[in-house]
Amino acid sequence: MTIPSTHTVIKLNIKGIPGSIGLVAPKDAPVSVLKLDVTRFLEGKYAITVPASSQLWSSPDDATMDSLKGTTVKIEMDQSADENLAMARVQEAAKWQKESAEQILKGFGLEEKTVTEWAEQFTELFVARRGLPLPEELATLCVERVLGLTPKQKSALEFASTVRVQEYTSACSFTGISSHDQLVLSFTAIGCAWVWRVDSGSFDGEDYFNAELYRLNAPVLQVSRGRFQLPKSWRPDVAPEGFKALEPDEVLHCLLGLLPEDAPRSPLELQYSWSEREEKDDRGPQKYDKDPIWDRPIIANLSHNIFSATHITAK
């Protein structure tokens, strides 16, 4: 989107929302009007209503966009709005956790039930067999036989049940020739802390997809696709281990289940593997770069855009 000459951009920093927000509005639009755009943004992204009276801007109501150009305007909210925003972000993470678990189960043919429903069925069967004089391992085997689960399905179910999303943060921004969708997802699974960072969109008509996965504060996957360049991939010399009956790439399949629907959902779609090894030879380029693609997190600061709904025209 091209910004008309009658408009300008200022940067907003809203307490409780990671990253910065670029607000595009007419140059003579005052803060009193811009507060309505922030209300609209919060309603659309977090489904909460924060009226102008609940917004505490670091600039006076009569300050215009033009006078604020080049500055960062800080915005705080009253206690009620703060609490509503915090609750909305918790609910957003919980929703993502539930949908991710469902996607992981679907990848192993277990979509007929949720993680909770599978756990309840396990409990019911164990309770029914409580009176039998069987060792615990044998009782577990009996339950698995009744449910008809393969070892890999059981491991995938256990993996999905350990996923806990701590923070889900997304942002969307546009320029005249590009669009950008960013995601930072912090979660725990199988006793480890993980972080997905994904930056995707289009640049001058070319789609691109950049992603990296951190485990225990160290990168274990980096891929870069599109944006007028050959695909790049990097992985550490020592890949993460498997989990129970799951091979490393099957663990990766589970981890990809936490990404959005339009992202690759399997190692095959991602064109990436923790198991296969390809070395560079004279016949073609190596599949994996020897050095990391990025030496620091690909998303240091999330960036949102708000396009003002006001029709004030600069004079």
N, C-alpha and C positions, 0 to 999 in steps of 0.2 A: 504494500500500500504506500503510495506517494503522499507525503504530508503537504497539504496546500500551504501557500505563502501566508495565509491568514492564521495559521496554527503554529504552535511550537510544542516542545516536549520538556517536561520536568520529571525529576526522579522522586518517587515516593518511597518511604520506608515505614511500613505499617508494623507496629509492635505485634509479635506473635505470628507473623508470616515470614518464613525464610526468603531471602533474596530481595531484589529491588523491583519496583514497578515503574514502568515508563508511562506517564499519562500524556496523551496527545489531545490537545484542546485549543480552542480559539485563543489568540494572544490576549484578548481583553476579558476573558472569562475570570471572574473573581473566585476566591476560595469558597465563598458561600454557595456558589453554584457547583464547583468541583466536588464538594462533599457529596452531592447527589450521585456523581459518577462512582465514587468509592462505595456508596451504599449499593449501587447496582452491581458492582464488581463482587462484593462480598455475598450478595444474594445469589448471584449466578454460580460462584465457585464453591461456597460453603453452605449455601441455603440458610443463611442467618440474616436477620434484618438489623442493620446498625444505622439508625437515622442520623442526620446531620448533628442533632443535639448531643449525640453520644460520642462524637468524634472530636478529639482534642488535637488540633493542628499546631505546628510550631510557627505558623504564619497567620497573621490577622485575616479576618473574613474579607476585608476589602482589597487584599493583595491580589494582583492579577497574574496570569500565567507569564506574561512578558517580564514582569518584575521579578519573578521567581526562577527565570531561566538560568541554568548553570548551577543551581543549588539543589540540595537534597532536603525535601520537606519531610519532617518526622511526624508521624501520626500515632497517637495513643487513643485508647477508647476507655469508656467508663467501665466499672467493675463488672456490670452485668454483660456488656458486650464482650469483654475479655473472657469471661467464663463461657459464654456461648461459642466463641471462636475456638477455645481450647477443647471444648466438648465435641465440636464439629470435626476437628482434626483427629481426635481419638476415634470417633465413629468412622471417619474415612479410612483410618488404618485398619480398624476391625473389619470393615467391609472388604478391603483389599485382601486381608488375611483369609477370610472365608472364601472369596472367589479364587484365590491362589490355591488353596487346599483342594477345591473342587477341580481345578485344572490339572493338578498333579494326579489326582485319582483318575481323571478321565484318560490321562496318558497311559494308564496301566489297566484300563478296562474296569474300573471300580466306580464309575459315575452313577451307578444305581442308588447309592446311598452317600450321605455326607460323612465326614470324619466322625462326627458325634453319633450318628446312627450306627456306624460300624462298631464304635466303641461300646455302645449300649448292647449291641447284639453279642459282642464278645463277653460282656459282663453277665448277660442273661445265661449264656451257655456255661460259663464258669460256675455261676451260682447253681445251675441245675446239676452240675457234676460234683458239687462240693462234698456230697456225702460218699462219693466213690473213693475207695482206698487206692488212689493213683498218685504216683510222683508228679510234681508240678510240670516237669517237661513233657511227660506223657499226656497229662491233661491238656496242656497247650496244643500238642499235636492233634489230639482228638477234636478240639475246638476248630482248629484250622481245617481238618478234614471235613467237618460238618459244613463249614462255610465255603469249602471248595477253593481256598486261596492257594496260589502258587507261592513259593518262597519269595520271588521278586515282588509279587503283589503285596504280601505281608510287609516286606521291607518298605515299599512305597507308601503303604498306609501308615506305617510307623513314622516315616519321614514327614508326611503331610501333617501328622498329629503333633509334631514338634515345632512346626513353623509358628513363629510369633513376630508379627510386624510391629516394630517399635515406632517407625515414622515413615509415612508416605507423603512425599512432596512432589508436586508437578507444577510446571509452568509452561506458558505458551506465549510466544512473541513473534512479531512480524516486522519486516522492513519492506522497502519497495520491491526487492527482488528475491526475498527469502522468507521462509517460515520455519520456526524452530519449536519443537516439543521437547521438554526436558523432564527427566524423572530421576529422583534420588530415593531409593528404597532401602531402609535399614531394617534388618530382621535377624532373628536367630533361628537356627535349624540344626538338628542333630548335635547340639551342644557347642555350636560355633557361632560367632558373630559374622554376618555377611553384609555387604552393601552393593547393590546394583546402581550404576549410574548410566543413564541412556540419554543421548542427544541425537534426535532424528528430525527429519523434515526435508526441505528442498532449498536449493540455492541456484538461482538463475535457471530454473527449469529442471535441474538435476537432483533426484532424490538422494539422500544420504542417510547413513545409519552408523552411529558410533556407540559402542557399549564397552563397559568394563565391569568386572566383578572383583570385589575385594573380599578376602577371607582373613579374619584376624589382623586387619589393618595392612595387608599386603595384597597386591594384585595377583589374581590367578587366571585371568582371562582378559584379553583386549582384542577388539575387532573394529575395523573401520571399512565401510563400504560406500562407494559412490563418490560424489563431489569431484568428478573429473580425474579420478585416480584409480590405479589398480587396487583391488582388495588387499587389505593388510590384516594379518593375524599374528598374535603373540601369545605364548603361554610359558609358564615357568618350566625349568628343567625337571622339577619334580611336581607332578600333577597331584591334586587332592586325591585322597584315597576313596575307595568305594565305601558303601555303607551296607552292612549285613550282606544280603544276597545281590545287592546292586553293584554293577561295575561303575567305574568313574564316570563314563559317559551317560549312564543311567541316572547317576546323581545329578549330572549337569542337566539332564532332561527335566528332573524335578525342579531344579533351580530356575530354569527357563519358564516354568509354569507361573512364576511370580511376575513376569513381564506383561505388558498390555497385549490385547488381542492382535494388534497389527504388527507386533514384534515377532521374530523367529521363536517358535515354541519347541524346537527340537534341535539337537546337535546337527542333524542333517540339513535343516532349514538354515541354520546359522553357518553351515559349512565350516565346522570347527569340531575338534576332537581332543579330549585329554588322553586318549588311548593310542590312536594311530600316530605314527611318526613318519615324516617325509623329509628327506635331506635334499639340499640343493645339489644339482648336478648340471652337466653341460647342456642337457636337453631342455631345460626350462627353469623358471624361478622357483625358489623354495616356497613351500606353502606357509611356513611360519617364520616371522622375522626373528633374528637372533636376539635383538635388543627390544625392550618394551617400546611400544608406539608412543606412549606418553610417560613422562617421568613424574607426573603429578596428577591428581584427580582431574578428570576431564570437565567436571562441573564444579567451579569454585564458588559461583554465585548464580542462583536461579534468577531468571529475568522474565517478568510478566509485562504485558501491554494492556493499557486501558485506552480505548478510543471514546472520547467524550460524546455524550448524546446531546449536549447543548448545541443550539443553533445560533449562538451569539456570533456576530460577524465583526471582525476587527475593522475599525474605522481608519 
